Amino acid sequence: AELIVECTGFYTSAEKAQAHLTAGAKKVLISAPAGDMKTIVYNVNDDTLEANDTIISVASCTTNCLAPMAKVLNDAFGIKVGTMTTIHAYTGTQSLVDGPRGKDLRASRAAAENIIPHTTGAAKAIGLVIPALSGKLKGHAQRVPTKTGSVTELVSVLEKKVSAEEVNQAMKNAATNNESFGYTEEEIVSSDVIGSHFGSIYDATQLEIAEVGDLQLVKTVSWYDNEYGFVTQLIRVLDKFAK
């Protein structure tokens, strides 16, 4: 095989994915976070792909949602520190009924009947995609009873004071003619993004800025179809990686 797209979830490290190369593949693209290897989010850092790259990761659906929004904020205003929450549809790793699930008691609870706090590596992985943000973002997830369609909230302290108009305009400019990053001013809900070909859709209606003295907290929000939207991003990277 010329190129393997690793979607089993079992070969998610450079060491394990090496087995594909040993078996004759020339390149491997891992469809999940995979440690400290080169990690690509299309239209954020795909310009770092090189001809001699053999194993890369396309991160997670949540990193693909967070990265474009974080990049705009950091490029335009500078991010000092931030925390993100993804309100995330349940996934196949969760239980449909209450039952034993290793040591994680919350993971053992029924996915379609609860809001379940969950870990996410999206904020940590952002440093692999945008090195300037390494160590600056923390994050967690709340898994909710929807099949697909999720939303990421990023609360940031920026390097400079901003207005709502400045932030929304920066996002709108970045989304112009961008197949990966969308922009909306419509009052959408999660089902409206199912089947979206964007990896991230910035929602201008949910921007909030809290201010006291010289301190501002800026909350920005992006939607994503955590299944289909992520796959469209994977395919874009795959196409470029294959060439």
Secondary structure, DSSP 8 states (H G I E B T S, - for coil): --EEEE-SSS--SHHHHHHHHHTT-SEEEESS--TTS-B--TTTTGGG--TT--EEE---HHHHHHHHHHHHHHHHT-EEEEEEEEEEE--TTSBSSS---TT-TGGGSBGGG--EEE---HHHHHHHHSGGGTTTEEEEEEEES-SS-EEEEEEEEESS---HHHHHHHHHHHHTT-SSEEEE-S---GGGGTT-S-SEEEEGGG-EEEEETTEEEEEEEEEE-TTHHHHHHHHHHHHHHH-
